[in-house]
């Protein structure tokens, strides 16, 4: 019996096609204790951030539904806020380990998975801009904020990736592997590799992810805030 294809979850917009297709087909994941702890910590920080937005008087909606039947996408954006200009802005909030935060700060560029999720929300809503907020999970909060206008080249890429993922899933197939360093941290890696050694060898040969279509440069993304409190 064919598996029922789920809606595409926006948080997978920047994932490899094979991983996203597994999700649409209902494949299980191996979630260890460390991953559960990170999820719990992220949820606590998220709650505090939403309280911060509400107290600031800019919050229009929390956990705003994001659905596009045509693309087969369904999810929720963290928040919609009213910008000083009066325009509606989509907000996506993330927390990361301090070491990863330091890498993002040095690169002045957030992980593609974070930006792609925001780009997909903008493709659904056509709001003029999105805001990505990244906090470091540590006692003294460090924060980076990035702005992404709509339309942008990444939105075209995201649409194509969603369509490709859904096409494979609806045929009951998995796309070819898109090998890269992300494979080393994947919770579905056993669907792609016979052993840990096999996985390590594949990543050593192809350490840099090469998605199809090629990832466009995110030139429109800019840092709009950086603070410590």
PyMOL CGO cylinders between C-alpha atoms (Angstrom):
from pymol import cmd
from pymol.cgo import CYLINDER

trace = [
    CYLINDER, 0.00, 0.00, 0.00, 1.38, 3.41, -1.00, 0.3, 1, 1, 1, 1, 1, 1,
    CYLINDER, 1.38, 3.41, -1.00, 2.36, 5.78, 1.77, 0.3, 1, 1, 1, 1, 1, 1,
    CYLINDER, 2.36, 5.78, 1.77, 0.25, 8.89, 2.21, 0.3, 1, 1, 1, 1, 1, 1,
    CYLINDER, 0.25, 8.89, 2.21, 2.25, 12.01, 1.33, 0.3, 1, 1, 1, 1, 1, 1,
    CYLINDER, 2.25, 12.01, 1.33, 2.28, 14.65, 4.05, 0.3, 1, 1, 1, 1, 1, 1,
    CYLINDER, 2.28, 14.65, 4.05, 2.30, 18.40, 3.55, 0.3, 1, 1, 1, 1, 1, 1,
    CYLINDER, 2.30, 18.40, 3.55, 5.75, 19.91, 3.12, 0.3, 1, 1, 1, 1, 1, 1,
    CYLINDER, 5.75, 19.91, 3.12, 6.93, 21.45, 6.46, 0.3, 1, 1, 1, 1, 1, 1,
    CYLINDER, 6.93, 21.45, 6.46, 8.63, 24.84, 5.89, 0.3, 1, 1, 1, 1, 1, 1,
    CYLINDER, 8.63, 24.84, 5.89, 11.49, 24.08, 8.28, 0.3, 1, 1, 1, 1, 1, 1,
    CYLINDER, 11.49, 24.08, 8.28, 12.79, 21.56, 5.72, 0.3, 1, 1, 1, 1, 1, 1,
    CYLINDER, 12.79, 21.56, 5.72, 12.99, 24.10, 2.88, 0.3, 1, 1, 1, 1, 1, 1,
    CYLINDER, 12.99, 24.10, 2.88, 16.79, 24.17, 3.15, 0.3, 1, 1, 1, 1, 1, 1,
    CYLINDER, 16.79, 24.17, 3.15, 17.28, 20.44, 3.76, 0.3, 1, 1, 1, 1, 1, 1,
    CYLINDER, 17.28, 20.44, 3.76, 18.55, 17.89, 1.29, 0.3, 1, 1, 1, 1, 1, 1,
    CYLINDER, 18.55, 17.89, 1.29, 15.79, 16.58, -0.99, 0.3, 1, 1, 1, 1, 1, 1,
    CYLINDER, 15.79, 16.58, -0.99, 16.16, 13.01, 0.21, 0.3, 1, 1, 1, 1, 1, 1,
    CYLINDER, 16.16, 13.01, 0.21, 15.68, 13.94, 3.87, 0.3, 1, 1, 1, 1, 1, 1,
    CYLINDER, 15.68, 13.94, 3.87, 12.64, 16.11, 3.07, 0.3, 1, 1, 1, 1, 1, 1,
    CYLINDER, 12.64, 16.11, 3.07, 11.06, 13.36, 0.96, 0.3, 1, 1, 1, 1, 1, 1,
    CYLINDER, 11.06, 13.36, 0.96, 11.51, 10.91, 3.84, 0.3, 1, 1, 1, 1, 1, 1,
    CYLINDER, 11.51, 10.91, 3.84, 9.58, 13.30, 6.05, 0.3, 1, 1, 1, 1, 1, 1,
    CYLINDER, 9.58, 13.30, 6.05, 6.74, 13.63, 3.53, 0.3, 1, 1, 1, 1, 1, 1,
    CYLINDER, 6.74, 13.63, 3.53, 6.56, 9.82, 3.37, 0.3, 1, 1, 1, 1, 1, 1,
    CYLINDER, 6.56, 9.82, 3.37, 6.48, 9.45, 7.15, 0.3, 1, 1, 1, 1, 1, 1,
    CYLINDER, 6.48, 9.45, 7.15, 9.90, 7.87, 7.70, 0.3, 1, 1, 1, 1, 1, 1,
    CYLINDER, 9.90, 7.87, 7.70, 10.99, 7.72, 11.33, 0.3, 1, 1, 1, 1, 1, 1,
    CYLINDER, 10.99, 7.72, 11.33, 13.94, 9.50, 12.93, 0.3, 1, 1, 1, 1, 1, 1,
    CYLINDER, 13.94, 9.50, 12.93, 16.54, 8.58, 15.55, 0.3, 1, 1, 1, 1, 1, 1,
    CYLINDER, 16.54, 8.58, 15.55, 16.31, 11.33, 18.18, 0.3, 1, 1, 1, 1, 1, 1,
    CYLINDER, 16.31, 11.33, 18.18, 18.85, 10.94, 20.99, 0.3, 1, 1, 1, 1, 1, 1,
    CYLINDER, 18.85, 10.94, 20.99, 18.88, 12.48, 24.46, 0.3, 1, 1, 1, 1, 1, 1,
    CYLINDER, 18.88, 12.48, 24.46, 21.07, 15.41, 23.37, 0.3, 1, 1, 1, 1, 1, 1,
    CYLINDER, 21.07, 15.41, 23.37, 18.64, 16.28, 20.57, 0.3, 1, 1, 1, 1, 1, 1,
    CYLINDER, 18.64, 16.28, 20.57, 15.70, 16.18, 22.98, 0.3, 1, 1, 1, 1, 1, 1,
    CYLINDER, 15.70, 16.18, 22.98, 17.57, 18.48, 25.38, 0.3, 1, 1, 1, 1, 1, 1,
    CYLINDER, 17.57, 18.48, 25.38, 18.24, 20.96, 22.56, 0.3, 1, 1, 1, 1, 1, 1,
    CYLINDER, 18.24, 20.96, 22.56, 14.57, 20.91, 21.58, 0.3, 1, 1, 1, 1, 1, 1,
    CYLINDER, 14.57, 20.91, 21.58, 13.48, 21.57, 25.16, 0.3, 1, 1, 1, 1, 1, 1,
    CYLINDER, 13.48, 21.57, 25.16, 15.95, 24.44, 25.53, 0.3, 1, 1, 1, 1, 1, 1,
    CYLINDER, 15.95, 24.44, 25.53, 14.84, 25.93, 22.23, 0.3, 1, 1, 1, 1, 1, 1,
    CYLINDER, 14.84, 25.93, 22.23, 11.20, 25.80, 23.29, 0.3, 1, 1, 1, 1, 1, 1,
    CYLINDER, 11.20, 25.80, 23.29, 11.94, 27.68, 26.52, 0.3, 1, 1, 1, 1, 1, 1,
    CYLINDER, 11.94, 27.68, 26.52, 13.87, 30.39, 24.67, 0.3, 1, 1, 1, 1, 1, 1,
    CYLINDER, 13.87, 30.39, 24.67, 11.09, 30.62, 22.09, 0.3, 1, 1, 1, 1, 1, 1,
    CYLINDER, 11.09, 30.62, 22.09, 8.50, 31.26, 24.78, 0.3, 1, 1, 1, 1, 1, 1,
    CYLINDER, 8.50, 31.26, 24.78, 10.61, 34.06, 26.24, 0.3, 1, 1, 1, 1, 1, 1,
    CYLINDER, 10.61, 34.06, 26.24, 11.08, 35.64, 22.82, 0.3, 1, 1, 1, 1, 1, 1,
    CYLINDER, 11.08, 35.64, 22.82, 7.34, 35.66, 22.12, 0.3, 1, 1, 1, 1, 1, 1,
    CYLINDER, 7.34, 35.66, 22.12, 6.77, 37.37, 25.48, 0.3, 1, 1, 1, 1, 1, 1,
    CYLINDER, 6.77, 37.37, 25.48, 9.36, 39.94, 24.45, 0.3, 1, 1, 1, 1, 1, 1,
    CYLINDER, 9.36, 39.94, 24.45, 7.52, 40.67, 21.18, 0.3, 1, 1, 1, 1, 1, 1,
    CYLINDER, 7.52, 40.67, 21.18, 4.17, 40.93, 22.95, 0.3, 1, 1, 1, 1, 1, 1,
    CYLINDER, 4.17, 40.93, 22.95, 5.60, 43.34, 25.53, 0.3, 1, 1, 1, 1, 1, 1,
    CYLINDER, 5.60, 43.34, 25.53, 7.07, 45.49, 22.75, 0.3, 1, 1, 1, 1, 1, 1,
    CYLINDER, 7.07, 45.49, 22.75, 3.65, 46.08, 21.23, 0.3, 1, 1, 1, 1, 1, 1,
    CYLINDER, 3.65, 46.08, 21.23, 4.61, 45.03, 17.68, 0.3, 1, 1, 1, 1, 1, 1,
    CYLINDER, 4.61, 45.03, 17.68, 3.19, 41.50, 17.73, 0.3, 1, 1, 1, 1, 1, 1,
    CYLINDER, 3.19, 41.50, 17.73, 0.29, 40.92, 15.32, 0.3, 1, 1, 1, 1, 1, 1,
    CYLINDER, 0.29, 40.92, 15.32, 0.15, 37.11, 15.50, 0.3, 1, 1, 1, 1, 1, 1,
    CYLINDER, 0.15, 37.11, 15.50, 2.06, 34.27, 17.13, 0.3, 1, 1, 1, 1, 1, 1,
    CYLINDER, 2.06, 34.27, 17.13, 2.39, 30.86, 15.49, 0.3, 1, 1, 1, 1, 1, 1,
    CYLINDER, 2.39, 30.86, 15.49, 0.80, 32.28, 12.34, 0.3, 1, 1, 1, 1, 1, 1,
    CYLINDER, 0.80, 32.28, 12.34, -0.52, 29.56, 9.95, 0.3, 1, 1, 1, 1, 1, 1,
    CYLINDER, -0.52, 29.56, 9.95, 1.40, 29.35, 6.67, 0.3, 1, 1, 1, 1, 1, 1,
    CYLINDER, 1.40, 29.35, 6.67, -0.36, 27.24, 4.05, 0.3, 1, 1, 1, 1, 1, 1,
    CYLINDER, -0.36, 27.24, 4.05, -0.19, 27.04, 0.28, 0.3, 1, 1, 1, 1, 1, 1,
    CYLINDER, -0.19, 27.04, 0.28, -2.32, 24.21, -1.17, 0.3, 1, 1, 1, 1, 1, 1,
    CYLINDER, -2.32, 24.21, -1.17, -0.79, 24.74, -4.61, 0.3, 1, 1, 1, 1, 1, 1,
    CYLINDER, -0.79, 24.74, -4.61, 2.72, 24.06, -3.35, 0.3, 1, 1, 1, 1, 1, 1,
    CYLINDER, 2.72, 24.06, -3.35, 1.49, 21.50, -0.82, 0.3, 1, 1, 1, 1, 1, 1,
    CYLINDER, 1.49, 21.50, -0.82, 3.10, 23.41, 2.05, 0.3, 1, 1, 1, 1, 1, 1,
    CYLINDER, 3.10, 23.41, 2.05, 1.74, 23.74, 5.58, 0.3, 1, 1, 1, 1, 1, 1,
    CYLINDER, 1.74, 23.74, 5.58, 3.32, 25.11, 8.73, 0.3, 1, 1, 1, 1, 1, 1,
    CYLINDER, 3.32, 25.11, 8.73, 3.44, 28.03, 11.14, 0.3, 1, 1, 1, 1, 1, 1,
    CYLINDER, 3.44, 28.03, 11.14, 5.66, 31.09, 11.24, 0.3, 1, 1, 1, 1, 1, 1,
    CYLINDER, 5.66, 31.09, 11.24, 6.86, 32.10, 14.68, 0.3, 1, 1, 1, 1, 1, 1,
    CYLINDER, 6.86, 32.10, 14.68, 5.36, 35.57, 14.46, 0.3, 1, 1, 1, 1, 1, 1,
    CYLINDER, 5.36, 35.57, 14.46, 4.00, 38.41, 12.37, 0.3, 1, 1, 1, 1, 1, 1,
    CYLINDER, 4.00, 38.41, 12.37, 4.95, 41.88, 13.54, 0.3, 1, 1, 1, 1, 1, 1,
    CYLINDER, 4.95, 41.88, 13.54, 4.14, 45.42, 12.47, 0.3, 1, 1, 1, 1, 1, 1,
    CYLINDER, 4.14, 45.42, 12.47, 7.28, 47.25, 11.36, 0.3, 1, 1, 1, 1, 1, 1,
    CYLINDER, 7.28, 47.25, 11.36, 7.71, 50.99, 12.10, 0.3, 1, 1, 1, 1, 1, 1,
    CYLINDER, 7.71, 50.99, 12.10, 6.79, 51.63, 8.46, 0.3, 1, 1, 1, 1, 1, 1,
    CYLINDER, 6.79, 51.63, 8.46, 3.46, 49.93, 9.04, 0.3, 1, 1, 1, 1, 1, 1,
    CYLINDER, 3.46, 49.93, 9.04, 4.32, 46.93, 6.86, 0.3, 1, 1, 1, 1, 1, 1,
    CYLINDER, 4.32, 46.93, 6.86, 3.84, 43.36, 8.08, 0.3, 1, 1, 1, 1, 1, 1,
    CYLINDER, 3.84, 43.36, 8.08, 7.05, 41.41, 8.66, 0.3, 1, 1, 1, 1, 1, 1,
    CYLINDER, 7.05, 41.41, 8.66, 7.36, 37.63, 9.04, 0.3, 1, 1, 1, 1, 1, 1,
    CYLINDER, 7.36, 37.63, 9.04, 9.63, 36.66, 11.94, 0.3, 1, 1, 1, 1, 1, 1,
    CYLINDER, 9.63, 36.66, 11.94, 11.45, 33.37, 12.32, 0.3, 1, 1, 1, 1, 1, 1,
    CYLINDER, 11.45, 33.37, 12.32, 13.26, 32.75, 15.62, 0.3, 1, 1, 1, 1, 1, 1,
    CYLINDER, 13.26, 32.75, 15.62, 16.12, 30.31, 16.14, 0.3, 1, 1, 1, 1, 1, 1,
    CYLINDER, 16.12, 30.31, 16.14, 18.49, 29.45, 18.97, 0.3, 1, 1, 1, 1, 1, 1,
    CYLINDER, 18.49, 29.45, 18.97, 21.90, 27.85, 18.51, 0.3, 1, 1, 1, 1, 1, 1,
    CYLINDER, 21.90, 27.85, 18.51, 24.83, 26.62, 20.57, 0.3, 1, 1, 1, 1, 1, 1,
    CYLINDER, 24.83, 26.62, 20.57, 27.36, 29.37, 21.42, 0.3, 1, 1, 1, 1, 1, 1,
    CYLINDER, 27.36, 29.37, 21.42, 30.01, 27.78, 19.17, 0.3, 1, 1, 1, 1, 1, 1,
    CYLINDER, 30.01, 27.78, 19.17, 27.65, 27.80, 16.22, 0.3, 1, 1, 1, 1, 1, 1,
    CYLINDER, 27.65, 27.80, 16.22, 26.62, 31.35, 17.02, 0.3, 1, 1, 1, 1, 1, 1,
    CYLINDER, 26.62, 31.35, 17.02, 30.27, 32.39, 16.87, 0.3, 1, 1, 1, 1, 1, 1,
    CYLINDER, 30.27, 32.39, 16.87, 30.60, 30.79, 13.42, 0.3, 1, 1, 1, 1, 1, 1,
    CYLINDER, 30.60, 30.79, 13.42, 27.49, 32.61, 12.17, 0.3, 1, 1, 1, 1, 1, 1,
    CYLINDER, 27.49, 32.61, 12.17, 28.78, 35.90, 13.57, 0.3, 1, 1, 1, 1, 1, 1,
    CYLINDER, 28.78, 35.90, 13.57, 32.15, 35.46, 11.88, 0.3, 1, 1, 1, 1, 1, 1,
    CYLINDER, 32.15, 35.46, 11.88, 30.56, 34.58, 8.54, 0.3, 1, 1, 1, 1, 1, 1,
    CYLINDER, 30.56, 34.58, 8.54, 27.89, 37.30, 8.82, 0.3, 1, 1, 1, 1, 1, 1,
    CYLINDER, 27.89, 37.30, 8.82, 25.62, 34.78, 7.17, 0.3, 1, 1, 1, 1, 1, 1,
    CYLINDER, 25.62, 34.78, 7.17, 23.10, 32.38, 8.80, 0.3, 1, 1, 1, 1, 1, 1,
    CYLINDER, 23.10, 32.38, 8.80, 22.63, 28.68, 7.96, 0.3, 1, 1, 1, 1, 1, 1,
    CYLINDER, 22.63, 28.68, 7.96, 20.82, 28.15, 4.68, 0.3, 1, 1, 1, 1, 1, 1,
    CYLINDER, 20.82, 28.15, 4.68, 18.15, 26.08, 6.44, 0.3, 1, 1, 1, 1, 1, 1,
    CYLINDER, 18.15, 26.08, 6.44, 17.13, 29.09, 8.52, 0.3, 1, 1, 1, 1, 1, 1,
    CYLINDER, 17.13, 29.09, 8.52, 17.01, 31.50, 5.58, 0.3, 1, 1, 1, 1, 1, 1,
    CYLINDER, 17.01, 31.50, 5.58, 15.24, 29.06, 3.25, 0.3, 1, 1, 1, 1, 1, 1,
    CYLINDER, 15.24, 29.06, 3.25, 12.44, 28.61, 5.79, 0.3, 1, 1, 1, 1, 1, 1,
    CYLINDER, 12.44, 28.61, 5.79, 11.94, 32.36, 5.96, 0.3, 1, 1, 1, 1, 1, 1,
    CYLINDER, 11.94, 32.36, 5.96, 12.09, 32.64, 2.16, 0.3, 1, 1, 1, 1, 1, 1,
    CYLINDER, 12.09, 32.64, 2.16, 9.33, 30.04, 1.87, 0.3, 1, 1, 1, 1, 1, 1,
    CYLINDER, 9.33, 30.04, 1.87, 7.11, 31.99, 4.25, 0.3, 1, 1, 1, 1, 1, 1,
    CYLINDER, 7.11, 31.99, 4.25, 7.58, 35.08, 2.09, 0.3, 1, 1, 1, 1, 1, 1,
    CYLINDER, 7.58, 35.08, 2.09, 6.71, 33.08, -1.04, 0.3, 1, 1, 1, 1, 1, 1,
    CYLINDER, 6.71, 33.08, -1.04, 3.45, 32.03, 0.63, 0.3, 1, 1, 1, 1, 1, 1,
    CYLINDER, 3.45, 32.03, 0.63, 2.46, 35.42, 2.04, 0.3, 1, 1, 1, 1, 1, 1,
    CYLINDER, 2.46, 35.42, 2.04, 4.10, 37.92, -0.32, 0.3, 1, 1, 1, 1, 1, 1,
    CYLINDER, 4.10, 37.92, -0.32, 4.80, 40.14, 2.67, 0.3, 1, 1, 1, 1, 1, 1,
    CYLINDER, 4.80, 40.14, 2.67, 7.50, 42.68, 1.78, 0.3, 1, 1, 1, 1, 1, 1,
    CYLINDER, 7.50, 42.68, 1.78, 10.11, 41.43, 4.23, 0.3, 1, 1, 1, 1, 1, 1,
    CYLINDER, 10.11, 41.43, 4.23, 11.10, 38.77, 6.71, 0.3, 1, 1, 1, 1, 1, 1,
    CYLINDER, 11.10, 38.77, 6.71, 13.21, 38.93, 9.86, 0.3, 1, 1, 1, 1, 1, 1,
    CYLINDER, 13.21, 38.93, 9.86, 15.45, 36.10, 11.06, 0.3, 1, 1, 1, 1, 1, 1,
    CYLINDER, 15.45, 36.10, 11.06, 16.37, 36.35, 14.75, 0.3, 1, 1, 1, 1, 1, 1,
    CYLINDER, 16.37, 36.35, 14.75, 19.12, 34.09, 16.09, 0.3, 1, 1, 1, 1, 1, 1,
    CYLINDER, 19.12, 34.09, 16.09, 19.96, 33.88, 19.80, 0.3, 1, 1, 1, 1, 1, 1,
    CYLINDER, 19.96, 33.88, 19.80, 22.91, 32.11, 21.37, 0.3, 1, 1, 1, 1, 1, 1,
    CYLINDER, 22.91, 32.11, 21.37, 21.83, 29.67, 24.08, 0.3, 1, 1, 1, 1, 1, 1,
    CYLINDER, 21.83, 29.67, 24.08, 23.86, 31.01, 27.00, 0.3, 1, 1, 1, 1, 1, 1,
    CYLINDER, 23.86, 31.01, 27.00, 23.30, 32.98, 30.21, 0.3, 1, 1, 1, 1, 1, 1,
    CYLINDER, 23.30, 32.98, 30.21, 24.24, 36.30, 28.61, 0.3, 1, 1, 1, 1, 1, 1,
    CYLINDER, 24.24, 36.30, 28.61, 22.07, 36.59, 25.53, 0.3, 1, 1, 1, 1, 1, 1,
    CYLINDER, 22.07, 36.59, 25.53, 23.79, 37.36, 22.25, 0.3, 1, 1, 1, 1, 1, 1,
    CYLINDER, 23.79, 37.36, 22.25, 21.56, 38.05, 19.26, 0.3, 1, 1, 1, 1, 1, 1,
    CYLINDER, 21.56, 38.05, 19.26, 21.88, 38.49, 15.51, 0.3, 1, 1, 1, 1, 1, 1,
    CYLINDER, 21.88, 38.49, 15.51, 19.05, 39.71, 13.28, 0.3, 1, 1, 1, 1, 1, 1,
    CYLINDER, 19.05, 39.71, 13.28, 18.92, 39.42, 9.51, 0.3, 1, 1, 1, 1, 1, 1,
    CYLINDER, 18.92, 39.42, 9.51, 16.46, 40.96, 7.06, 0.3, 1, 1, 1, 1, 1, 1,
    CYLINDER, 16.46, 40.96, 7.06, 15.28, 39.33, 3.82, 0.3, 1, 1, 1, 1, 1, 1,
    CYLINDER, 15.28, 39.33, 3.82, 13.10, 41.27, 1.36, 0.3, 1, 1, 1, 1, 1, 1,
    CYLINDER, 13.10, 41.27, 1.36, 10.53, 39.76, -0.96, 0.3, 1, 1, 1, 1, 1, 1,
    CYLINDER, 10.53, 39.76, -0.96, 10.85, 38.90, -3.80, 0.3, 1, 1, 1, 1, 1, 1,
    CYLINDER, 10.85, 38.90, -3.80, 14.32, 37.36, -3.81, 0.3, 1, 1, 1, 1, 1, 1,
    CYLINDER, 14.32, 37.36, -3.81, 16.27, 34.73, -5.77, 0.3, 1, 1, 1, 1, 1, 1,
    CYLINDER, 16.27, 34.73, -5.77, 16.18, 32.26, -2.90, 0.3, 1, 1, 1, 1, 1, 1,
    CYLINDER, 16.18, 32.26, -2.90, 12.38, 32.15, -3.12, 0.3, 1, 1, 1, 1, 1, 1,
    CYLINDER, 12.38, 32.15, -3.12, 12.61, 30.76, -6.66, 0.3, 1, 1, 1, 1, 1, 1,
    CYLINDER, 12.61, 30.76, -6.66, 15.08, 28.11, -5.48, 0.3, 1, 1, 1, 1, 1, 1,
    CYLINDER, 15.08, 28.11, -5.48, 12.86, 27.14, -2.55, 0.3, 1, 1, 1, 1, 1, 1,
    CYLINDER, 12.86, 27.14, -2.55, 9.81, 26.72, -4.79, 0.3, 1, 1, 1, 1, 1, 1,
    CYLINDER, 9.81, 26.72, -4.79, 11.75, 24.43, -7.09, 0.3, 1, 1, 1, 1, 1, 1,
    CYLINDER, 11.75, 24.43, -7.09, 13.07, 22.36, -4.19, 0.3, 1, 1, 1, 1, 1, 1,
    CYLINDER, 13.07, 22.36, -4.19, 9.60, 21.92, -2.70, 0.3, 1, 1, 1, 1, 1, 1,
    CYLINDER, 9.60, 21.92, -2.70, 8.19, 20.87, -6.08, 0.3, 1, 1, 1, 1, 1, 1,
    CYLINDER, 8.19, 20.87, -6.08, 10.98, 18.34, -6.63, 0.3, 1, 1, 1, 1, 1, 1,
    CYLINDER, 10.98, 18.34, -6.63, 10.55, 16.86, -3.16, 0.3, 1, 1, 1, 1, 1, 1,
    CYLINDER, 10.55, 16.86, -3.16, 6.80, 16.48, -3.58, 0.3, 1, 1, 1, 1, 1, 1,
    CYLINDER, 6.80, 16.48, -3.58, 7.23, 14.93, -7.03, 0.3, 1, 1, 1, 1, 1, 1,
    CYLINDER, 7.23, 14.93, -7.03, 9.50, 12.18, -5.68, 0.3, 1, 1, 1, 1, 1, 1,
    CYLINDER, 9.50, 12.18, -5.68, 7.32, 11.57, -2.62, 0.3, 1, 1, 1, 1, 1, 1,
    CYLINDER, 7.32, 11.57, -2.62, 4.12, 11.33, -4.66, 0.3, 1, 1, 1, 1, 1, 1,
    CYLINDER, 4.12, 11.33, -4.66, 5.82, 8.70, -6.83, 0.3, 1, 1, 1, 1, 1, 1,
    CYLINDER, 5.82, 8.70, -6.83, 6.77, 6.84, -3.66, 0.3, 1, 1, 1, 1, 1, 1,
    CYLINDER, 6.77, 6.84, -3.66, 10.47, 7.32, -4.37, 0.3, 1, 1, 1, 1, 1, 1,
    CYLINDER, 10.47, 7.32, -4.37, 13.44, 8.88, -2.62, 0.3, 1, 1, 1, 1, 1, 1,
    CYLINDER, 13.44, 8.88, -2.62, 15.65, 11.38, -4.48, 0.3, 1, 1, 1, 1, 1, 1,
    CYLINDER, 15.65, 11.38, -4.48, 19.35, 10.62, -4.98, 0.3, 1, 1, 1, 1, 1, 1,
    CYLINDER, 19.35, 10.62, -4.98, 21.62, 11.42, -2.04, 0.3, 1, 1, 1, 1, 1, 1,
    CYLINDER, 21.62, 11.42, -2.04, 22.85, 15.00, -1.72, 0.3, 1, 1, 1, 1, 1, 1,
    CYLINDER, 22.85, 15.00, -1.72, 26.04, 14.34, 0.18, 0.3, 1, 1, 1, 1, 1, 1,
    CYLINDER, 26.04, 14.34, 0.18, 27.64, 16.91, 2.45, 0.3, 1, 1, 1, 1, 1, 1,
    CYLINDER, 27.64, 16.91, 2.45, 28.77, 17.58, 6.00, 0.3, 1, 1, 1, 1, 1, 1,
    CYLINDER, 28.77, 17.58, 6.00, 25.11, 17.62, 7.10, 0.3, 1, 1, 1, 1, 1, 1,
    CYLINDER, 25.11, 17.62, 7.10, 25.09, 13.83, 6.64, 0.3, 1, 1, 1, 1, 1, 1,
    CYLINDER, 25.09, 13.83, 6.64, 27.28, 13.49, 9.74, 0.3, 1, 1, 1, 1, 1, 1,
    CYLINDER, 27.28, 13.49, 9.74, 24.50, 14.92, 11.92, 0.3, 1, 1, 1, 1, 1, 1,
    CYLINDER, 24.50, 14.92, 11.92, 21.48, 13.43, 10.14, 0.3, 1, 1, 1, 1, 1, 1,
    CYLINDER, 21.48, 13.43, 10.14, 18.92, 11.49, 12.19, 0.3, 1, 1, 1, 1, 1, 1,
    CYLINDER, 18.92, 11.49, 12.19, 17.86, 9.46, 9.14, 0.3, 1, 1, 1, 1, 1, 1,
    CYLINDER, 17.86, 9.46, 9.14, 21.34, 8.64, 7.82, 0.3, 1, 1, 1, 1, 1, 1,
    CYLINDER, 21.34, 8.64, 7.82, 20.77, 4.87, 7.92, 0.3, 1, 1, 1, 1, 1, 1,
    CYLINDER, 20.77, 4.87, 7.92, 18.39, 5.28, 4.97, 0.3, 1, 1, 1, 1, 1, 1,
    CYLINDER, 18.39, 5.28, 4.97, 21.35, 6.43, 2.89, 0.3, 1, 1, 1, 1, 1, 1,
    CYLINDER, 21.35, 6.43, 2.89, 24.42, 4.55, 4.16, 0.3, 1, 1, 1, 1, 1, 1,
    CYLINDER, 24.42, 4.55, 4.16, 25.16, 0.97, 5.14, 0.3, 1, 1, 1, 1, 1, 1,
    CYLINDER, 25.16, 0.97, 5.14, 27.49, 1.92, 8.00, 0.3, 1, 1, 1, 1, 1, 1,
    CYLINDER, 27.49, 1.92, 8.00, 29.11, 4.80, 9.83, 0.3, 1, 1, 1, 1, 1, 1,
    CYLINDER, 29.11, 4.80, 9.83, 32.29, 4.11, 7.87, 0.3, 1, 1, 1, 1, 1, 1,
    CYLINDER, 32.29, 4.11, 7.87, 30.40, 4.26, 4.58, 0.3, 1, 1, 1, 1, 1, 1,
    CYLINDER, 30.40, 4.26, 4.58, 28.90, 7.60, 5.58, 0.3, 1, 1, 1, 1, 1, 1,
    CYLINDER, 28.90, 7.60, 5.58, 32.25, 9.05, 6.65, 0.3, 1, 1, 1, 1, 1, 1,
    CYLINDER, 32.25, 9.05, 6.65, 33.89, 7.99, 3.40, 0.3, 1, 1, 1, 1, 1, 1,
    CYLINDER, 33.89, 7.99, 3.40, 31.13, 9.56, 1.31, 0.3, 1, 1, 1, 1, 1, 1,
    CYLINDER, 31.13, 9.56, 1.31, 31.34, 12.86, 3.20, 0.3, 1, 1, 1, 1, 1, 1,
    CYLINDER, 31.34, 12.86, 3.20, 35.14, 12.89, 2.96, 0.3, 1, 1, 1, 1, 1, 1,
    CYLINDER, 35.14, 12.89, 2.96, 34.78, 12.60, -0.82, 0.3, 1, 1, 1, 1, 1, 1,
    CYLINDER, 34.78, 12.60, -0.82, 32.00, 15.22, -1.06, 0.3, 1, 1, 1, 1, 1, 1,
    CYLINDER, 32.00, 15.22, -1.06, 32.19, 17.48, 2.03, 0.3, 1, 1, 1, 1, 1, 1,
    CYLINDER, 32.19, 17.48, 2.03, 30.42, 20.43, 0.40, 0.3, 1, 1, 1, 1, 1, 1,
    CYLINDER, 30.42, 20.43, 0.40, 26.69, 20.11, -0.23, 0.3, 1, 1, 1, 1, 1, 1,
    CYLINDER, 26.69, 20.11, -0.23, 25.83, 20.61, -3.92, 0.3, 1, 1, 1, 1, 1, 1,
    CYLINDER, 25.83, 20.61, -3.92, 22.03, 20.83, -4.15, 0.3, 1, 1, 1, 1, 1, 1,
    CYLINDER, 22.03, 20.83, -4.15, 20.11, 20.87, -7.40, 0.3, 1, 1, 1, 1, 1, 1,
    CYLINDER, 20.11, 20.87, -7.40, 19.28, 23.41, -8.65, 0.3, 1, 1, 1, 1, 1, 1,
    CYLINDER, 19.28, 23.41, -8.65, 22.43, 25.15, -7.40, 0.3, 1, 1, 1, 1, 1, 1,
    CYLINDER, 22.43, 25.15, -7.40, 21.96, 27.37, -4.38, 0.3, 1, 1, 1, 1, 1, 1,
    CYLINDER, 21.96, 27.37, -4.38, 21.81, 31.03, -5.43, 0.3, 1, 1, 1, 1, 1, 1,
    CYLINDER, 21.81, 31.03, -5.43, 23.84, 33.65, -3.56, 0.3, 1, 1, 1, 1, 1, 1,
    CYLINDER, 23.84, 33.65, -3.56, 21.71, 35.30, -0.89, 0.3, 1, 1, 1, 1, 1, 1,
    CYLINDER, 21.71, 35.30, -0.89, 22.89, 38.81, -1.69, 0.3, 1, 1, 1, 1, 1, 1,
    CYLINDER, 22.89, 38.81, -1.69, 19.73, 40.49, -0.39, 0.3, 1, 1, 1, 1, 1, 1,
    CYLINDER, 19.73, 40.49, -0.39, 20.25, 39.20, 3.15, 0.3, 1, 1, 1, 1, 1, 1,
    CYLINDER, 20.25, 39.20, 3.15, 21.69, 41.77, 5.53, 0.3, 1, 1, 1, 1, 1, 1,
    CYLINDER, 21.69, 41.77, 5.53, 22.46, 42.09, 9.22, 0.3, 1, 1, 1, 1, 1, 1,
    CYLINDER, 22.46, 42.09, 9.22, 20.05, 44.55, 10.81, 0.3, 1, 1, 1, 1, 1, 1,
    CYLINDER, 20.05, 44.55, 10.81, 20.77, 43.98, 14.48, 0.3, 1, 1, 1, 1, 1, 1,
    CYLINDER, 20.77, 43.98, 14.48, 23.45, 42.62, 16.79, 0.3, 1, 1, 1, 1, 1, 1,
    CYLINDER, 23.45, 42.62, 16.79, 23.25, 42.97, 20.54, 0.3, 1, 1, 1, 1, 1, 1,
    CYLINDER, 23.25, 42.97, 20.54, 24.12, 41.52, 23.94, 0.3, 1, 1, 1, 1, 1, 1,
    CYLINDER, 24.12, 41.52, 23.94, 21.97, 41.62, 27.07, 0.3, 1, 1, 1, 1, 1, 1,
]
cmd.load_cgo(trace, "trace")
